[in-house]
């Protein structure tokens, strides 16, 4: 028995190596490979199956995707026209009031000055287009992300299923998100919005689930002892106490959506991202720097306002 225990680990290691060699020989004999190596004909079969599925989805779901495309275009066009129609002094005043009321007077003044700088470099209209795209993209990400996060917090099974999917979404190169948008909606703002939503939605889902799960169990038990239903516990206990964490997720979603603006311009999105892309294509480094700085200014304005909302919600 002592001899068996002594050589147990080496035997397991040796049997694992031999089993792997035998399995590779069997796989190569099935696939027709002459040398002992990775089977190389699996990749084309997988990619072909994916292509066939996407082709079937585009053909059979054309009515569905066309409906989404048309409705998002209507909302986006009307919002963009409305934002560009508002006189710039009125818009700057509204941004100042928003920063002041949600944050502080200093944040309101800094936000107004930042928007004035964007206007001075002749990027006001692209900035309004970017705001319109961000409003639509972030709204869709929040509308989809918060309910999914709630389901993820309420069910361990759903969390187990979604966790690796969210991990993959957050590690996926951002360019990959342009592919489904082009396939389903073609070039244009709608494809850019879909790519932005897919890229920016994971923080909203994760932090919504985390905020609800971090609610003090004794508070939930107290609500249950008073006869609260699951919906009442969620709406009156868990969600109000999870608001700071959820708002942190919204903040990260907005930041990631802005970070995606330049890449989304490759599929036809307008706004500041298009200005950056066009300047880079024409080797105009100065204009590219200015347009990129405008995106940074907008990101700082939104970050400061939302961070203040998070802090005030946690107090």
BALOBA-1460 file (C-alpha; in Angstrom, 3 decimals):
// residues 315
<rec num="1" residu="x" x="0.000" y="0.000" z="0.000"/>
<rec num="2" residu="x" x="2.838" y="2.377" z="0.821"/>
<rec num="3" residu="x" x="4.429" y="1.619" z="-2.540"/>
<rec num="4" residu="x" x="1.171" y="2.395" z="-4.341"/>
<rec num="5" residu="x" x="0.783" y="5.686" z="-2.468"/>
<rec num="6" residu="x" x="4.398" y="6.597" z="-3.214"/>
<rec num="7" residu="x" x="4.040" y="6.161" z="-6.972"/>
<rec num="8" residu="x" x="0.398" y="7.289" z="-7.187"/>
<rec num="9" residu="x" x="1.053" y="10.783" z="-8.545"/>
<rec num="10" residu="x" x="3.674" y="9.696" z="-11.129"/>
<rec num="11" residu="x" x="1.315" y="6.977" z="-12.336"/>
<rec num="12" residu="x" x="-1.559" y="9.446" z="-12.695"/>
<rec num="13" residu="x" x="0.716" y="11.840" z="-14.616"/>
<rec num="14" residu="x" x="1.981" y="9.076" z="-16.889"/>
<rec num="15" residu="x" x="-1.512" y="7.711" z="-17.577"/>
<rec num="16" residu="x" x="-2.753" y="11.249" z="-18.403"/>
<rec num="17" residu="x" x="0.038" y="11.755" z="-20.955"/>
<rec num="18" residu="x" x="-0.534" y="8.330" z="-22.524"/>
<rec num="19" residu="x" x="-4.287" y="8.923" z="-22.667"/>
<rec num="20" residu="x" x="-3.758" y="12.288" z="-24.351"/>
<rec num="21" residu="x" x="-1.465" y="10.707" z="-26.963"/>
<rec num="22" residu="x" x="-3.946" y="7.920" z="-27.676"/>
<rec num="23" residu="x" x="-6.796" y="10.444" z="-27.997"/>
<rec num="24" residu="x" x="-4.783" y="12.599" z="-30.405"/>
<rec num="25" residu="x" x="-3.951" y="9.565" z="-32.552"/>
<rec num="26" residu="x" x="-7.627" y="8.572" z="-32.700"/>
<rec num="27" residu="x" x="-8.715" y="12.120" z="-33.593"/>
<rec num="28" residu="x" x="-6.069" y="12.402" z="-36.308"/>
<rec num="29" residu="x" x="-7.101" y="9.033" z="-37.767"/>
<rec num="30" residu="x" x="-10.730" y="10.205" z="-37.876"/>
<rec num="31" residu="x" x="-9.930" y="13.594" z="-39.417"/>
<rec num="32" residu="x" x="-7.390" y="12.164" z="-41.868"/>
<rec num="33" residu="x" x="-4.357" y="14.027" z="-40.559"/>
<rec num="34" residu="x" x="-1.061" y="12.260" z="-41.352"/>
<rec num="35" residu="x" x="1.026" y="13.904" z="-38.648"/>
<rec num="36" residu="x" x="0.402" y="13.908" z="-34.926"/>
<rec num="37" residu="x" x="-0.871" y="17.432" z="-34.363"/>
<rec num="38" residu="x" x="-3.932" y="19.591" z="-33.999"/>
<rec num="39" residu="x" x="-6.787" y="18.719" z="-36.354"/>
<rec num="40" residu="x" x="-6.885" y="21.673" z="-38.733"/>
<rec num="41" residu="x" x="-10.211" y="21.102" z="-40.460"/>
<rec num="42" residu="x" x="-12.439" y="21.864" z="-37.455"/>
<rec num="43" residu="x" x="-12.152" y="25.653" z="-37.722"/>
<rec num="44" residu="x" x="-13.698" y="25.969" z="-41.198"/>
<rec num="45" residu="x" x="-16.608" y="23.749" z="-40.162"/>
<rec num="46" residu="x" x="-17.316" y="25.904" z="-37.109"/>
<rec num="47" residu="x" x="-17.024" y="29.174" z="-39.033"/>
<rec num="48" residu="x" x="-19.209" y="27.758" z="-41.810"/>
<rec num="49" residu="x" x="-21.898" y="26.784" z="-39.310"/>
<rec num="50" residu="x" x="-21.801" y="30.287" z="-37.800"/>
<rec num="51" residu="x" x="-22.045" y="31.877" z="-41.248"/>
<rec num="52" residu="x" x="-25.012" y="29.676" z="-42.136"/>
<rec num="53" residu="x" x="-26.793" y="30.561" z="-38.895"/>
<rec num="54" residu="x" x="-26.241" y="34.290" z="-39.378"/>
<rec num="55" residu="x" x="-27.418" y="34.055" z="-42.977"/>
<rec num="56" residu="x" x="-30.557" y="32.228" z="-41.867"/>
<rec num="57" residu="x" x="-31.113" y="34.795" z="-39.108"/>
<rec num="58" residu="x" x="-30.783" y="37.738" z="-41.497"/>
<rec num="59" residu="x" x="-33.177" y="36.234" z="-44.051"/>
<rec num="60" residu="x" x="-35.848" y="34.970" z="-41.647"/>
<rec num="61" residu="x" x="-35.602" y="37.826" z="-39.154"/>
<rec num="62" residu="x" x="-35.520" y="40.625" z="-41.705"/>
<rec num="63" residu="x" x="-38.892" y="41.991" z="-40.573"/>
<rec num="64" residu="x" x="-37.704" y="42.101" z="-36.963"/>
<rec num="65" residu="x" x="-34.362" y="43.777" z="-37.603"/>
<rec num="66" residu="x" x="-35.885" y="46.222" z="-40.091"/>
<rec num="67" residu="x" x="-38.428" y="47.252" z="-37.467"/>
<rec num="68" residu="x" x="-35.690" y="47.853" z="-34.882"/>
<rec num="69" residu="x" x="-33.609" y="49.702" z="-37.472"/>
<rec num="70" residu="x" x="-36.439" y="52.016" z="-38.499"/>
<rec num="71" residu="x" x="-37.551" y="52.835" z="-34.947"/>
<rec num="72" residu="x" x="-34.044" y="53.543" z="-33.674"/>
<rec num="73" residu="x" x="-33.379" y="55.737" z="-36.717"/>
<rec num="74" residu="x" x="-36.553" y="57.749" z="-36.052"/>
<rec num="75" residu="x" x="-35.668" y="58.304" z="-32.391"/>
<rec num="76" residu="x" x="-32.042" y="59.115" z="-33.153"/>
<rec num="77" residu="x" x="-32.820" y="61.518" z="-36.001"/>
<rec num="78" residu="x" x="-35.432" y="63.426" z="-33.984"/>
<rec num="79" residu="x" x="-33.158" y="63.660" z="-30.953"/>
<rec num="80" residu="x" x="-30.218" y="64.796" z="-33.080"/>
<rec num="81" residu="x" x="-32.331" y="67.432" z="-34.845"/>
<rec num="82" residu="x" x="-33.668" y="68.642" z="-31.499"/>
<rec num="83" residu="x" x="-30.212" y="68.961" z="-29.933"/>
<rec num="84" residu="x" x="-28.780" y="70.804" z="-32.941"/>
<rec num="85" residu="x" x="-31.873" y="73.053" z="-33.044"/>
<rec num="86" residu="x" x="-31.402" y="74.266" z="-29.458"/>
<rec num="87" residu="x" x="-29.329" y="77.505" z="-29.465"/>
<rec num="88" residu="x" x="-25.896" y="76.948" z="-27.990"/>
<rec num="89" residu="x" x="-26.303" y="79.510" z="-25.147"/>
<rec num="90" residu="x" x="-29.450" y="77.698" z="-24.011"/>
<rec num="91" residu="x" x="-27.707" y="74.309" z="-24.159"/>
<rec num="92" residu="x" x="-24.730" y="75.575" z="-22.175"/>
<rec num="93" residu="x" x="-27.098" y="77.059" z="-19.590"/>
<rec num="94" residu="x" x="-28.937" y="73.731" z="-19.323"/>
<rec num="95" residu="x" x="-25.656" y="71.860" z="-18.866"/>
<rec num="96" residu="x" x="-24.627" y="74.340" z="-16.148"/>
<rec num="97" residu="x" x="-27.944" y="73.854" z="-14.341"/>
<rec num="98" residu="x" x="-27.664" y="70.070" z="-14.660"/>
<rec num="99" residu="x" x="-24.140" y="70.031" z="-13.242"/>
<rec num="100" residu="x" x="-25.119" y="72.453" z="-10.465"/>
<rec num="101" residu="x" x="-28.293" y="70.685" z="-9.346"/>
<rec num="102" residu="x" x="-26.919" y="67.145" z="-9.583"/>
<rec num="103" residu="x" x="-23.451" y="68.084" z="-8.378"/>
<rec num="104" residu="x" x="-22.041" y="71.408" z="-7.247"/>
<rec num="105" residu="x" x="-21.689" y="74.924" z="-8.617"/>
<rec num="106" residu="x" x="-18.053" y="74.175" z="-9.462"/>
<rec num="107" residu="x" x="-19.069" y="71.130" z="-11.523"/>
<rec num="108" residu="x" x="-21.722" y="73.198" z="-13.295"/>
<rec num="109" residu="x" x="-19.218" y="75.955" z="-14.168"/>
<rec num="110" residu="x" x="-16.568" y="73.481" z="-15.306"/>
<rec num="111" residu="x" x="-19.127" y="71.666" z="-17.470"/>
<rec num="112" residu="x" x="-20.254" y="74.930" z="-19.072"/>
<rec num="113" residu="x" x="-16.658" y="75.999" z="-19.748"/>
<rec num="114" residu="x" x="-15.895" y="72.610" z="-21.287"/>
<rec num="115" residu="x" x="-18.843" y="72.872" z="-23.678"/>
<rec num="116" residu="x" x="-17.810" y="76.446" z="-24.583"/>
<rec num="117" residu="x" x="-14.339" y="75.157" z="-25.505"/>
<rec num="118" residu="x" x="-15.887" y="72.475" z="-27.710"/>
<rec num="119" residu="x" x="-17.902" y="75.159" z="-29.504"/>
<rec num="120" residu="x" x="-14.872" y="77.402" z="-29.964"/>
<rec num="121" residu="x" x="-13.054" y="74.724" z="-31.975"/>
<rec num="122" residu="x" x="-16.068" y="74.332" z="-34.324"/>
<rec num="123" residu="x" x="-17.143" y="70.937" z="-32.986"/>
<rec num="124" residu="x" x="-20.518" y="71.902" z="-31.534"/>
<rec num="125" residu="x" x="-22.688" y="70.051" z="-34.066"/>
<rec num="126" residu="x" x="-20.574" y="66.834" z="-33.946"/>
<rec num="127" residu="x" x="-20.753" y="67.022" z="-30.143"/>
<rec num="128" residu="x" x="-24.563" y="67.190" z="-30.287"/>
<rec num="129" residu="x" x="-24.612" y="64.185" z="-32.631"/>
<rec num="130" residu="x" x="-22.381" y="62.294" z="-30.199"/>
<rec num="131" residu="x" x="-24.705" y="63.189" z="-27.312"/>
<rec num="132" residu="x" x="-27.691" y="61.900" z="-29.307"/>
<rec num="133" residu="x" x="-25.941" y="58.602" z="-30.052"/>
<rec num="134" residu="x" x="-24.835" y="58.279" z="-26.426"/>
<rec num="135" residu="x" x="-28.341" y="58.992" z="-25.083"/>
<rec num="136" residu="x" x="-29.883" y="56.286" z="-27.282"/>
<rec num="137" residu="x" x="-27.083" y="53.757" z="-26.679"/>
<rec num="138" residu="x" x="-26.864" y="54.249" z="-22.920"/>
<rec num="139" residu="x" x="-30.667" y="54.254" z="-22.557"/>
<rec num="140" residu="x" x="-30.870" y="50.891" z="-24.338"/>
<rec num="141" residu="x" x="-27.984" y="49.526" z="-22.248"/>
<rec num="142" residu="x" x="-29.703" y="50.608" z="-19.014"/>
<rec num="143" residu="x" x="-33.153" y="49.379" z="-20.092"/>
<rec num="144" residu="x" x="-31.685" y="45.962" z="-20.906"/>
<rec num="145" residu="x" x="-28.906" y="45.824" z="-18.311"/>
<rec num="146" residu="x" x="-30.766" y="46.588" z="-15.086"/>
<rec num="147" residu="x" x="-33.490" y="43.900" z="-15.534"/>
<rec num="148" residu="x" x="-30.836" y="41.346" z="-16.504"/>
<rec num="149" residu="x" x="-28.811" y="42.340" z="-13.441"/>
<rec num="150" residu="x" x="-31.898" y="41.907" z="-11.258"/>
<rec num="151" residu="x" x="-32.476" y="38.416" z="-12.660"/>
<rec num="152" residu="x" x="-28.795" y="37.641" z="-12.135"/>
<rec num="153" residu="x" x="-29.046" y="38.741" z="-8.496"/>
<rec num="154" residu="x" x="-32.215" y="36.745" z="-7.829"/>
<rec num="155" residu="x" x="-31.036" y="33.458" z="-9.359"/>
<rec num="156" residu="x" x="-27.736" y="31.685" z="-8.781"/>
<rec num="157" residu="x" x="-28.333" y="29.616" z="-11.920"/>
<rec num="158" residu="x" x="-28.665" y="32.711" z="-14.111"/>
<rec num="159" residu="x" x="-25.575" y="34.193" z="-12.487"/>
<rec num="160" residu="x" x="-23.622" y="31.019" z="-13.229"/>
<rec num="161" residu="x" x="-24.720" y="31.144" z="-16.870"/>
<rec num="162" residu="x" x="-24.172" y="34.874" z="-17.389"/>
<rec num="163" residu="x" x="-20.868" y="35.286" z="-15.561"/>
<rec num="164" residu="x" x="-18.660" y="33.660" z="-18.251"/>
<rec num="165" residu="x" x="-20.663" y="35.451" z="-20.971"/>
<rec num="166" residu="x" x="-20.012" y="38.809" z="-19.306"/>
<rec num="167" residu="x" x="-16.346" y="37.885" z="-18.838"/>
<rec num="168" residu="x" x="-16.092" y="37.165" z="-22.554"/>
<rec num="169" residu="x" x="-17.888" y="40.400" z="-23.450"/>
<rec num="170" residu="x" x="-15.518" y="42.476" z="-21.312"/>
<rec num="171" residu="x" x="-12.388" y="40.847" z="-22.725"/>
<rec num="172" residu="x" x="-13.526" y="40.789" z="-26.351"/>
<rec num="173" residu="x" x="-11.691" y="43.268" z="-28.619"/>
<rec num="174" residu="x" x="-13.945" y="46.259" z="-29.246"/>
<rec num="175" residu="x" x="-13.688" y="45.890" z="-33.034"/>
<rec num="176" residu="x" x="-15.474" y="42.535" z="-32.809"/>
<rec num="177" residu="x" x="-18.686" y="44.271" z="-31.710"/>
<rec num="178" residu="x" x="-18.910" y="45.983" z="-35.094"/>
<rec num="179" residu="x" x="-19.450" y="42.636" z="-36.853"/>
<rec num="180" residu="x" x="-23.004" y="41.769" z="-35.639"/>
<rec num="181" residu="x" x="-24.130" y="45.357" z="-36.201"/>
<rec num="182" residu="x" x="-22.974" y="45.327" z="-39.821"/>
<rec num="183" residu="x" x="-24.477" y="41.894" z="-40.460"/>
<rec num="184" residu="x" x="-27.891" y="42.658" z="-38.992"/>
<rec num="185" residu="x" x="-28.338" y="46.373" z="-39.741"/>
<rec num="186" residu="x" x="-25.721" y="47.315" z="-42.336"/>
<rec num="187" residu="x" x="-23.562" y="50.411" z="-42.145"/>
<rec num="188" residu="x" x="-24.909" y="53.407" z="-40.270"/>
<rec num="189" residu="x" x="-25.801" y="54.757" z="-36.849"/>
<rec num="190" residu="x" x="-27.962" y="51.776" z="-35.870"/>
<rec num="191" residu="x" x="-25.066" y="49.339" z="-36.279"/>
<rec num="192" residu="x" x="-22.904" y="51.701" z="-34.248"/>
<rec num="193" residu="x" x="-25.548" y="51.881" z="-31.506"/>
<rec num="194" residu="x" x="-25.793" y="48.076" z="-31.346"/>
<rec num="195" residu="x" x="-22.000" y="47.771" z="-31.073"/>
<rec num="196" residu="x" x="-21.934" y="50.448" z="-28.368"/>
<rec num="197" residu="x" x="-24.694" y="48.738" z="-26.373"/>
<rec num="198" residu="x" x="-22.959" y="45.350" z="-26.509"/>
<rec num="199" residu="x" x="-19.644" y="46.902" z="-25.509"/>
<rec num="200" residu="x" x="-20.966" y="49.020" z="-22.629"/>
<rec num="201" residu="x" x="-23.707" y="46.857" z="-21.065"/>
<rec num="202" residu="x" x="-21.596" y="44.420" z="-18.923"/>
<rec num="203" residu="x" x="-20.805" y="46.920" z="-16.091"/>
<rec num="204" residu="x" x="-24.487" y="47.806" z="-15.783"/>
<rec num="205" residu="x" x="-25.452" y="44.141" z="-15.438"/>
<rec num="206" residu="x" x="-22.641" y="43.238" z="-13.051"/>
<rec num="207" residu="x" x="-23.007" y="46.185" z="-10.693"/>
<rec num="208" residu="x" x="-26.788" y="45.918" z="-10.592"/>
<rec num="209" residu="x" x="-26.467" y="42.291" z="-9.520"/>
<rec num="210" residu="x" x="-23.690" y="43.151" z="-7.067"/>
<rec num="211" residu="x" x="-25.656" y="46.009" z="-5.502"/>
<rec num="212" residu="x" x="-28.728" y="43.849" z="-4.884"/>
<rec num="213" residu="x" x="-26.684" y="40.958" z="-3.516"/>
<rec num="214" residu="x" x="-24.855" y="43.278" z="-1.121"/>
<rec num="215" residu="x" x="-28.068" y="44.464" z="0.554"/>
<rec num="216" residu="x" x="-27.971" y="43.554" z="4.231"/>
<rec num="217" residu="x" x="-29.752" y="40.180" z="4.624"/>
<rec num="218" residu="x" x="-31.240" y="41.275" z="7.961"/>
<rec num="219" residu="x" x="-33.056" y="44.116" z="6.200"/>
<rec num="220" residu="x" x="-34.479" y="41.669" z="3.654"/>
<rec num="221" residu="x" x="-35.518" y="39.288" z="6.434"/>
<rec num="222" residu="x" x="-37.248" y="42.151" z="8.232"/>
<rec num="223" residu="x" x="-39.207" y="42.941" z="5.079"/>
<rec num="224" residu="x" x="-40.172" y="39.285" z="4.696"/>
<rec num="225" residu="x" x="-41.305" y="39.110" z="8.305"/>
<rec num="226" residu="x" x="-43.749" y="41.959" z="7.642"/>
<rec num="227" residu="x" x="-45.286" y="39.957" z="4.784"/>
<rec num="228" residu="x" x="-43.698" y="41.772" z="1.834"/>
<rec num="229" residu="x" x="-43.927" y="40.049" z="-1.523"/>
<rec num="230" residu="x" x="-40.875" y="39.476" z="-3.699"/>
<rec num="231" residu="x" x="-41.768" y="42.483" z="-5.857"/>
<rec num="232" residu="x" x="-42.230" y="44.696" z="-2.786"/>
<rec num="233" residu="x" x="-38.890" y="43.565" z="-1.382"/>
<rec num="234" residu="x" x="-37.233" y="44.342" z="-4.685"/>
<rec num="235" residu="x" x="-38.863" y="47.717" z="-5.316"/>
<rec num="236" residu="x" x="-38.967" y="49.083" z="-1.744"/>
<rec num="237" residu="x" x="-35.929" y="47.502" z="-0.066"/>
<rec num="238" residu="x" x="-33.298" y="46.060" z="-2.390"/>
<rec num="239" residu="x" x="-33.322" y="48.520" z="-5.293"/>
<rec num="240" residu="x" x="-33.333" y="51.696" z="-3.137"/>
<rec num="241" residu="x" x="-30.409" y="50.381" z="-1.087"/>
<rec num="242" residu="x" x="-28.546" y="49.276" z="-4.227"/>
<rec num="243" residu="x" x="-28.933" y="52.645" z="-6.028"/>
<rec num="244" residu="x" x="-25.328" y="53.825" z="-5.381"/>
<rec num="245" residu="x" x="-23.852" y="50.639" z="-6.824"/>
<rec num="246" residu="x" x="-26.293" y="50.670" z="-9.750"/>
<rec num="247" residu="x" x="-25.384" y="54.296" z="-10.486"/>
<rec num="248" residu="x" x="-21.715" y="53.338" z="-10.465"/>
<rec num="249" residu="x" x="-22.566" y="50.764" z="-13.128"/>
<rec num="250" residu="x" x="-24.422" y="53.413" z="-15.135"/>
<rec num="251" residu="x" x="-21.373" y="55.665" z="-14.857"/>
<rec num="252" residu="x" x="-19.097" y="52.937" z="-16.205"/>
<rec num="253" residu="x" x="-21.579" y="52.189" z="-18.982"/>
<rec num="254" residu="x" x="-21.521" y="55.835" z="-20.097"/>
<rec num="255" residu="x" x="-17.719" y="55.940" z="-20.023"/>
<rec num="256" residu="x" x="-17.420" y="52.775" z="-22.096"/>
<rec num="257" residu="x" x="-20.006" y="54.070" z="-24.571"/>
<rec num="258" residu="x" x="-17.961" y="57.227" z="-25.074"/>
<rec num="259" residu="x" x="-14.810" y="55.149" z="-25.459"/>
<rec num="260" residu="x" x="-16.561" y="53.232" z="-28.240"/>
<rec num="261" residu="x" x="-17.521" y="56.389" z="-30.167"/>
<rec num="262" residu="x" x="-14.362" y="56.529" z="-32.297"/>
<rec num="263" residu="x" x="-14.464" y="52.824" z="-33.178"/>
<rec num="264" residu="x" x="-18.204" y="53.024" z="-33.929"/>
<rec num="265" residu="x" x="-17.415" y="55.741" z="-36.468"/>
<rec num="266" residu="x" x="-15.890" y="53.015" z="-38.656"/>
<rec num="267" residu="x" x="-19.376" y="51.680" z="-39.406"/>
<rec num="268" residu="x" x="-20.927" y="55.047" z="-40.165"/>
<rec num="269" residu="x" x="-21.606" y="56.672" z="-36.798"/>
<rec num="270" residu="x" x="-21.351" y="60.429" z="-36.881"/>
<rec num="271" residu="x" x="-20.250" y="62.827" z="-34.197"/>
<rec num="272" residu="x" x="-16.858" y="63.448" z="-32.656"/>
<rec num="273" residu="x" x="-15.686" y="59.911" z="-33.370"/>
<rec num="274" residu="x" x="-16.113" y="60.528" z="-37.084"/>
<rec num="275" residu="x" x="-14.092" y="63.736" z="-36.769"/>
<rec num="276" residu="x" x="-11.257" y="61.818" z="-35.109"/>
<rec num="277" residu="x" x="-11.380" y="59.072" z="-37.745"/>
<rec num="278" residu="x" x="-11.498" y="61.524" z="-40.651"/>
<rec num="279" residu="x" x="-8.592" y="63.569" z="-39.290"/>
<rec num="280" residu="x" x="-6.480" y="60.469" z="-38.782"/>
<rec num="281" residu="x" x="-7.235" y="59.313" z="-42.332"/>
<rec num="282" residu="x" x="-6.121" y="62.681" z="-43.729"/>
<rec num="283" residu="x" x="-3.031" y="62.786" z="-41.457"/>
<rec num="284" residu="x" x="-4.283" y="65.924" z="-39.702"/>
<rec num="285" residu="x" x="-2.768" y="65.240" z="-36.299"/>
<rec num="286" residu="x" x="-3.776" y="68.575" z="-34.817"/>
<rec num="287" residu="x" x="-7.443" y="68.278" z="-35.726"/>
<rec num="288" residu="x" x="-7.459" y="64.659" z="-34.568"/>
<rec num="289" residu="x" x="-6.045" y="65.752" z="-31.200"/>
<rec num="290" residu="x" x="-8.662" y="68.498" z="-30.874"/>
<rec num="291" residu="x" x="-11.550" y="66.142" z="-31.687"/>
<rec num="292" residu="x" x="-10.176" y="63.529" z="-29.292"/>
<rec num="293" residu="x" x="-9.827" y="66.174" z="-26.595"/>
<rec num="294" residu="x" x="-13.485" y="67.107" z="-27.118"/>
<rec num="295" residu="x" x="-14.456" y="63.485" z="-26.384"/>
<rec num="296" residu="x" x="-12.296" y="63.589" z="-23.252"/>
<rec num="297" residu="x" x="-13.978" y="66.825" z="-22.101"/>
<rec num="298" residu="x" x="-17.430" y="65.294" z="-22.548"/>
<rec num="299" residu="x" x="-16.314" y="62.164" z="-20.673"/>
<rec num="300" residu="x" x="-15.017" y="64.247" z="-17.766"/>
<rec num="301" residu="x" x="-18.233" y="66.287" z="-17.591"/>
<rec num="302" residu="x" x="-20.436" y="63.192" z="-17.532"/>
<rec num="303" residu="x" x="-18.129" y="61.393" z="-15.087"/>
<rec num="304" residu="x" x="-18.071" y="64.249" z="-12.579"/>
<rec num="305" residu="x" x="-21.851" y="64.667" z="-12.643"/>
<rec num="306" residu="x" x="-22.631" y="60.953" z="-12.324"/>
<rec num="307" residu="x" x="-19.961" y="60.428" z="-9.658"/>
<rec num="308" residu="x" x="-21.568" y="63.167" z="-7.590"/>
<rec num="309" residu="x" x="-24.934" y="61.450" z="-7.981"/>
<rec num="310" residu="x" x="-23.365" y="58.174" z="-6.770"/>
<rec num="311" residu="x" x="-21.854" y="59.865" z="-3.713"/>
<rec num="312" residu="x" x="-25.065" y="61.674" z="-2.834"/>
<rec num="313" residu="x" x="-27.026" y="58.415" z="-3.163"/>
<rec num="314" residu="x" x="-24.676" y="56.613" z="-0.780"/>
<rec num="315" residu="x" x="-25.018" y="59.286" z="1.920"/>
